[in-house]
């Protein structure tokens, strides 16, 4: 490791985006022990890998602004999203669609709809066959639920899944690959056209959806930002529950004693929390340093960009002990998989309801003897967002 002239933050130019995409956890484990504050030129940011530091940064938005000037997100979404705003600007846009995420609507609207969606999609699965739960259940279930929540039920599952991945690829395009932005531009055009039609319908016939709440507000935010909010939800609202569901299943299948206890004692909420801690669906976030500061004795200058690594924070040995293992029996401790501070994930309670209270118990009830024939074929991938690429399960 070296240091940059005028800075005492160590530098490691051997770490690549490819390594962080394929298997970042050995790297994060080493950094927590040896260099928890580290400049990584490949991502052009200072990585923070300890739980205390990531929480400190997220909780202090005035010192660590979400307005990262180096983010690929603005280019991918064709605007500055609420994810890159702070203070009143962020609050106004976040609150614009908050009614759709309220406990009242979760209980009184989405619970029933999501249960019906789950019954439909789980009911399509062929008993006695091996299917990939990524493509045959997790992704379409998340997509269909999200269309209802957002107020765009006209979108097909395939469209939602494709748009989500395209936006994720663009927002994580730290290498500035032109082809990724070309795809996100095309996806933005498609989404904008659909949203125009859906917004007209929502104005004529209001409902509990996020789009309806935004377009029918007494003082609505700008149309561009309304659409940006919907796109942010598409980007994260499919991959988070999808990847969490698959990760939880993988953790249970590879730990039969935990699977048995989970089914017997209905520990679905615990299985959910442990799954998102073990492999955080959103692994990293960037923050702009607004004035000179110190982290662990290292001087961080105004204008630097730090990256909080939630993936590493959720495996910090000081918090979780044997943190590399999936273990529903571990002592409960708060995790940062859904972030913290003002940008705490707005869909957290929706995701818990979708998975822990609906889909997980339903699929184990329908297929009590289902198995994962070959755990070795399951590959996790992703730097900014991470989850299994497939989960081939035999349904019995």
Secondary structure, 3 states (H helix, E strand, C coil): CEECCCCCCEECCCCCHHHHHHHCHHHHHHHHHHCCEEEECCCCEEEECCHHHHHHHHHCCCCEECCCCCCCHHHHHCCCCHHHCCHHHHHHHHHHCHHHHCHHHHHHHHHHHHHHHHHHHHHCCCCCCEEEHHHHHHHHHHHHHHHHHHCCCCCCHHHHHHHHHHHHHHHCCCCCCHHHHHHHHHHHHHHHHHHHHHHHHHHHCCCCCHHHHHHCCCCCCCHHHHHHHHHHHHHHHHHHHHHHHHHHHHHHHCCHHHHHHHHHHCCHHHHHHHHHHHCCCECEEEEEECCCEEECCEEECCCCEEEEEHHHHCCCHHHHCCCCCCCCCCCCCCCCCCCCHHHCCCCHHHHHHHHHHHHHHHHHHHCCCCECCCHHHCCEECCCECEECCCEEECC
